[in-house]
Amino acid sequence: MRIEVNVRANSSREEVIDSGDGKYKVFLRKPAIENKANVELVKVMNKYFGKKVSILKGFSSNRKMLEVDDAD
């Protein structure tokens, strides 16, 4: 399953908000420096879905396309 994510790095909170239609807003504490926010995003989304998540597009953008592994 593919989802769109709008990331807010360097936030005071860590939160995932489902905006509907496969779109999410994610607040992360780590800054968008040296890939720290991307690493935290994958960890947070893995925990949120309980499945493996990987970034497909948008490595240097706040708008990203993620792949959520549907395999059980």
C-alpha positions in Angstrom: 0.0 0.0 0.0 1.3 3.5 -0.9 0.6 6.5 1.2 1.4 10.2 1.0 3.0 11.9 4.0 3.6 15.5 4.8 6.4 15.7 7.4 7.0 18.5 9.9 10.5 17.9 11.2 12.0 19.6 14.3 8.7 19.7 16.0 8.0 19.7 19.7 5.9 16.6 19.4 5.8 13.2 17.7 2.4 12.5 16.2 0.8 10.8 13.2 -2.5 12.3 11.9 -4.5 10.4 9.3 -6.0 13.0 6.9 -7.9 10.4 5.0 -7.5 9.0 1.4 -4.1 7.6 2.2 -2.6 10.9 3.3 -0.9 11.5 6.6 0.6 14.4 8.5 3.6 13.4 10.7 5.3 15.6 13.3 8.8 14.5 14.2 11.2 15.7 16.8 14.4 15.2 14.8 15.7 17.9 12.5 15.8 17.4 8.7 19.6 17.3 8.8 21.8 14.4 7.8 18.8 12.1 7.1 17.8 12.1 10.8 14.2 13.0 10.1 13.9 10.3 7.5 15.2 7.6 9.9 12.8 8.8 12.6 9.9 8.8 10.1 10.5 5.2 9.1 10.6 4.2 12.8 7.5 6.1 13.7 5.5 4.8 10.7 6.7 1.2 11.4 5.3 1.5 14.9 2.1 3.2 13.7 1.2 0.5 11.1 3.0 -2.4 12.8 4.5 -3.3 9.4 7.7 -2.5 7.5 7.6 1.0 5.9 10.0 2.4 3.3 10.4 5.8 1.6 9.8 5.6 -2.2 10.0 9.3 -3.1 10.8 12.7 -1.5 14.0 11.9 0.5 14.9 15.6 0.6 11.3 17.0 0.6 8.7 17.4 3.3 6.2 15.6 1.0 7.0 11.9 0.7 5.6 8.7 -0.8 5.9 5.7 1.5 5.4 2.0 0.8 3.7 0.0 3.6 4.5 -3.7 3.3 1.2 -5.6 3.2 2.8 -9.0 3.7 1.9 -10.7 7.0 
